[in-house]
Amino acid sequence: MLQRFKLAAALLAASSVIAVTLPAQAQLGGLLRGRRAAEAATTEGCASGSSSSVGSRIMGSLLGGAANDAASRAGISAFVPVAEFTDQLSSEIACKLDPQEQAQAAEATLEATRGTGEDGTGAPRVGASSAWESTTRDDVSGTSTVTARERSGGDGLECIMVTDVIIVSGEETRAEKRMCRRPGSVRYSITA
């Protein structure tokens, strides 16, 4: 037992000497690599934010790493948009939903945009809405509502605005998306 204590003390002393002699970047490299991974997630569409100071990035990396570790131990994973639904869901909404919930939200969007308007054009009526409740988490639900229609331009596109609202653990997230369809197409898809 005493032998183990001496070995642990020696290792601690050696790591302290190394930490003092190494530059800060080498000591914090793992934290900064975590930030780069988060920035890579931004290209996937799930991370958001603005540029921040080195200090806040380091603190964010520490806290984010601890939160991710705790979430992993609890069986909760980070959510990323499922490619199959990217034409129906904005990344702002998809990033807060697990894959099954993304499927439910995408189906709600399809249902809300499937309706026929009063004018016989085949476009959904403004106000058409579809609600869903998560089958995987008790505290998650959402709606998709058609909020506006645009007149067709010379390009032949029929476009609508749809507002998605989700509630996750009591926190509401709202996102608007412009969706269009070409003549002959059966469904609307998100456009830039």
C-alpha positions as CSV (number, residue, x, y, z in Angstrom):
1,M,0.0,0.0,0.0
2,L,2.8,2.4,0.9
3,Q,4.5,1.4,-2.3
4,R,1.4,2.5,-4.4
5,F,1.2,5.8,-2.5
6,K,4.8,6.6,-3.2
7,L,4.3,5.7,-6.9
8,A,1.2,7.9,-7.2
9,A,3.1,10.8,-5.4
10,A,6.0,10.4,-7.8
11,L,3.7,10.4,-10.9
12,L,1.9,13.5,-9.6
13,A,5.2,15.3,-9.0
14,A,6.4,14.4,-12.4
15,S,3.2,15.6,-14.1
16,S,3.4,18.9,-12.1
17,V,7.0,19.5,-13.4
18,I,5.9,18.8,-16.9
19,A,2.9,21.0,-16.7
20,V,5.0,23.9,-15.4
21,T,7.6,23.6,-18.1
22,L,5.2,23.1,-21.1
23,P,3.7,26.0,-22.9
24,A,0.0,26.8,-22.2
25,Q,-1.0,25.6,-25.7
26,A,0.5,22.2,-25.1
27,Q,-1.2,21.9,-21.7
28,L,-4.6,23.0,-23.1
29,G,-4.3,21.4,-26.5
30,G,-6.9,18.8,-25.7
31,L,-9.4,21.5,-24.7
32,L,-8.7,23.4,-27.9
33,R,-9.0,20.3,-30.0
34,G,-12.5,19.9,-28.4
35,R,-13.3,23.4,-29.7
36,R,-12.2,22.4,-33.2
37,A,-14.5,19.4,-33.0
38,A,-17.4,21.7,-32.0
39,E,-16.5,24.0,-34.9
40,A,-16.6,21.0,-37.2
41,A,-20.1,20.3,-35.9
42,T,-21.0,23.8,-37.0
43,T,-20.5,22.7,-40.6
44,E,-23.0,19.8,-39.8
45,G,-25.5,22.5,-38.8
46,C,-25.9,21.9,-35.1
47,A,-23.5,24.1,-33.2
48,S,-24.2,27.8,-33.1
49,G,-22.7,30.9,-31.7
50,S,-20.4,33.6,-32.5
51,S,-16.6,34.0,-32.1
52,S,-15.5,34.3,-28.5
53,S,-12.4,34.9,-26.6
54,V,-9.8,32.2,-25.9
55,G,-10.8,32.2,-22.2
56,S,-14.5,31.7,-22.9
57,R,-13.6,29.0,-25.4
58,I,-11.5,27.2,-22.9
59,M,-14.2,27.5,-20.2
60,G,-16.8,26.4,-22.7
61,S,-14.7,23.4,-23.7
62,L,-14.3,22.4,-20.1
63,L,-18.0,22.8,-19.3
64,G,-19.1,21.3,-22.6
65,G,-16.8,18.3,-22.2
66,A,-18.1,17.7,-18.7
67,A,-21.7,18.0,-19.9
68,N,-21.0,15.6,-22.8
69,D,-19.4,13.1,-20.5
70,A,-22.4,13.3,-18.1
71,A,-24.9,13.0,-21.0
72,S,-23.0,9.9,-22.4
73,R,-23.0,8.2,-19.0
74,A,-26.8,8.9,-18.8
75,G,-27.3,7.4,-22.2
76,I,-28.1,10.7,-23.9
77,S,-26.3,11.4,-27.1
78,A,-25.8,14.7,-29.0
79,F,-28.3,15.0,-31.8
80,V,-27.4,15.8,-35.4
81,P,-29.7,16.2,-38.4
82,V,-30.7,13.0,-40.1
83,A,-29.9,13.4,-43.8
84,E,-33.3,11.9,-44.8
85,F,-35.1,14.8,-43.2
86,T,-32.9,17.8,-44.1
87,D,-35.3,18.8,-46.9
88,Q,-38.1,19.0,-44.3
89,L,-36.4,20.2,-41.0
90,S,-34.2,23.1,-40.3
91,S,-31.0,22.3,-38.5
92,E,-32.1,24.6,-35.6
93,I,-35.0,22.2,-34.9
94,A,-33.3,18.9,-35.9
95,C,-30.4,19.4,-33.5
96,K,-32.7,19.4,-30.5
97,L,-34.5,16.2,-31.6
98,D,-33.4,12.5,-31.5
99,P,-33.8,10.6,-34.9
100,Q,-37.3,9.3,-34.1
101,E,-38.5,12.8,-33.1
102,Q,-36.9,14.2,-36.3
103,A,-39.0,11.6,-38.3
104,Q,-42.2,12.7,-36.4
105,A,-41.4,16.4,-37.0
106,A,-40.7,15.8,-40.7
107,E,-44.0,13.9,-41.0
108,A,-45.9,16.8,-39.3
109,T,-44.4,19.2,-41.9
110,L,-45.4,16.9,-44.8
111,E,-48.9,16.6,-43.3
112,A,-49.3,20.4,-42.9
113,T,-48.0,21.1,-46.4
114,R,-50.1,18.3,-48.0
115,G,-53.4,20.1,-47.7
116,T,-55.3,21.7,-50.6
117,G,-56.0,25.4,-50.5
118,E,-59.4,27.0,-51.0
119,D,-58.4,28.4,-54.4
120,G,-57.9,25.0,-56.0
121,T,-54.2,25.5,-56.7
122,G,-53.2,22.4,-54.7
123,A,-51.1,24.6,-52.4
124,P,-51.8,24.2,-48.7
125,R,-54.0,26.8,-47.0
126,V,-52.4,29.3,-44.7
127,G,-53.0,28.1,-41.2
128,A,-52.8,24.4,-42.0
129,S,-51.1,22.8,-39.1
130,S,-50.0,19.4,-37.7
131,A,-48.9,18.6,-34.2
132,W,-46.9,15.7,-32.8
133,E,-45.7,14.3,-29.4
134,S,-42.5,12.4,-29.0
135,T,-42.7,8.6,-28.7
136,T,-39.2,8.5,-27.1
137,R,-39.2,11.4,-24.5
138,D,-42.1,12.6,-22.4
139,D,-41.2,16.3,-22.5
140,V,-40.9,16.8,-26.3
141,S,-43.6,17.9,-28.7
142,G,-44.0,20.2,-31.7
143,T,-46.1,21.7,-34.5
144,S,-45.6,22.7,-38.1
145,T,-47.9,25.4,-39.4
146,V,-48.2,27.0,-42.9
147,T,-47.9,30.7,-42.2
148,A,-47.7,32.3,-45.7
149,R,-48.0,31.5,-49.5
150,E,-46.0,33.2,-52.2
151,R,-47.2,33.9,-55.7
152,S,-45.5,31.9,-58.3
153,G,-42.8,33.8,-60.1
154,G,-41.5,33.2,-63.6
155,D,-39.5,30.2,-62.4
156,G,-42.7,28.1,-61.8
157,L,-41.9,27.5,-58.2
158,E,-44.8,27.4,-55.7
159,C,-43.4,28.5,-52.3
160,I,-44.8,28.7,-48.8
161,M,-43.5,29.7,-45.3
162,V,-43.8,27.1,-42.6
163,T,-43.2,27.8,-38.9
164,D,-42.0,24.9,-36.7
165,V,-42.3,25.1,-33.0
166,I,-40.9,22.5,-30.7
167,I,-40.9,22.3,-26.9
168,V,-38.1,20.3,-25.2
169,S,-38.2,20.2,-21.4
170,G,-40.4,23.3,-21.3
171,E,-38.1,25.3,-23.6
172,E,-39.7,26.5,-26.8
173,T,-37.7,26.7,-30.1
174,R,-39.3,28.4,-33.1
175,A,-37.9,28.3,-36.7
176,E,-39.3,29.5,-40.0
177,K,-38.5,27.9,-43.2
178,R,-39.2,28.7,-46.8
179,M,-40.4,25.6,-48.7
180,C,-40.9,25.4,-52.5
181,R,-42.0,22.8,-55.0
182,R,-41.6,22.7,-58.7
183,P,-44.5,22.1,-61.0
184,G,-45.3,18.4,-61.0
185,S,-43.6,17.7,-57.7
186,V,-45.7,16.2,-55.0
187,R,-44.0,17.8,-52.0
188,Y,-42.4,21.0,-50.7
189,S,-38.7,21.1,-49.7
190,I,-36.7,23.6,-47.8
191,T,-35.0,26.2,-50.0
192,A,-32.2,28.6,-49.1
